[in-house]
Amino acid sequence: MFPKNAWYVACSANEIDDKPLGRKICGESLVLYRALGGKATALEDFCPHRGAPLSLGHVIEGKLVCGYHGLEMGCDGKTIAMPGQRVRGFPAIRNYPVIERYGFVWVWPGDAALADASKLHHLEWAESPEWAYGGGLFHINCDYRLMVDNLMDLTHETYVHSTSIGQKEIDETPTTTKVDGDTVVTSRFMENIQAPPFWRMALRGNHLADDVPVDRWQICRFTPPSHVMIEVGVAHAGKGGYNADPAHKVSSIVVDFITPETETSHWYFWGMARNFQPQDKALTATIREGQHKIFSEDLEMLESQQRNLLAHPTRNLLKLNIDSGGVQSRRVLDRLMAQEGIGAEGVTT
């Protein structure tokens, strides 16, 4: 149900320090830890001695030590030592390609021979002092593709997020969807409207009037395996909208890294990168708090949706023009899974 030959966010860089972290990615149980020199490492979460999870162990001088009988593992998946035992002949466990970049640890859960660092998307905002970022992590019990659908169709904001970012003009404004190779872009531009509460707060944070008409934009960009970057913002009406001078607008990128755990659960790394007042830590905290509330509302809806779909597996769902971004994104995913020999039910053929 998910392509494996791709880079997924496994954790944020600060989630692994002196202790190992267990996490399931695309059906693979991994243990993440820091080897010698602080190198981020991912191994199969399985001790070759008795099958205990290595994530329940600890790290000593860059070596992963099983918490059951003290077996020491190297970052290549080979056994190193065990008190009073000869273990170097043990078969190696699987190690996974890892890249640490942009404040995240990325893992390639598929064929290690195909892992290519150049295929990791470049995130310009993560390397520039002109941008600030704040975010968090949710574990959500639903198919990761439901989250992709949710983020590629923001019409739901009017109803799910009515007190923060929703407004009737979202319903009233048509979207356009374009496909460029593996990238799907759905855009909506609204003119001469009132800013909803979240964006009024952002305008004040950039020392701009929040009680005047604005132009608002939403540009949702899906790139495989399951990343959605959404350019959002408002500008004082008549100042150029999306292309307005920074002195008249607030603009950000909603960052969504969606990492499948199982066929009905995923890890959702969310955040917002902004290029106004990047030094204002209090503003970063306020925006993060607002986003946490917004995404919590999504969580409840998506998990309830998944339960309904599991209870009615044969029901056909309606597809409307507002679903075009999600539909096209799923087509990209289906094509990539077919290339890997993964069938419609997630079975390798």
Secondary structure as GFF3:
##gff-version 3
##sequence-region A 1 349
A	DSSP	beta_strand	8	12	.	.	.	ID=ss1
A	DSSP	three_ten_helix	13	15	.	.	.	ID=ss2
A	DSSP	beta_strand	21	25	.	.	.	ID=ss3
A	DSSP	beta_strand	28	34	.	.	.	ID=ss4
A	DSSP	three_ten_helix	36	38	.	.	.	ID=ss5
A	DSSP	beta_strand	40	44	.	.	.	ID=ss6
A	DSSP	three_ten_helix	54	56	.	.	.	ID=ss7
A	DSSP	beta_strand	58	60	.	.	.	ID=ss8
A	DSSP	beta_strand	63	65	.	.	.	ID=ss9
A	DSSP	beta_strand	72	73	.	.	.	ID=ss10
A	DSSP	beta_strand	79	81	.	.	.	ID=ss11
A	DSSP	beta_strand	95	96	.	.	.	ID=ss12
A	DSSP	beta_strand	98	101	.	.	.	ID=ss13
A	DSSP	beta_strand	104	107	.	.	.	ID=ss14
A	DSSP	three_ten_helix	112	114	.	.	.	ID=ss15
A	DSSP	three_ten_helix	117	119	.	.	.	ID=ss16
A	DSSP	three_ten_helix	124	127	.	.	.	ID=ss17
A	DSSP	beta_strand	132	140	.	.	.	ID=ss18
A	DSSP	alpha_helix	144	152	.	.	.	ID=ss19
A	DSSP	three_ten_helix	154	156	.	.	.	ID=ss20
A	DSSP	alpha_helix	157	160	.	.	.	ID=ss21
A	DSSP	alpha_helix	168	172	.	.	.	ID=ss22
A	DSSP	beta_strand	176	180	.	.	.	ID=ss23
A	DSSP	beta_strand	183	193	.	.	.	ID=ss24
A	DSSP	alpha_helix	197	205	.	.	.	ID=ss25
A	DSSP	beta_strand	214	223	.	.	.	ID=ss26
A	DSSP	beta_strand	227	236	.	.	.	ID=ss27
A	DSSP	three_ten_helix	241	243	.	.	.	ID=ss28
A	DSSP	three_ten_helix	246	248	.	.	.	ID=ss29
A	DSSP	beta_strand	249	262	.	.	.	ID=ss30
A	DSSP	beta_strand	265	274	.	.	.	ID=ss31
A	DSSP	alpha_helix	281	311	.	.	.	ID=ss32
A	DSSP	three_ten_helix	321	323	.	.	.	ID=ss33
A	DSSP	alpha_helix	324	339	.	.	.	ID=ss34
###
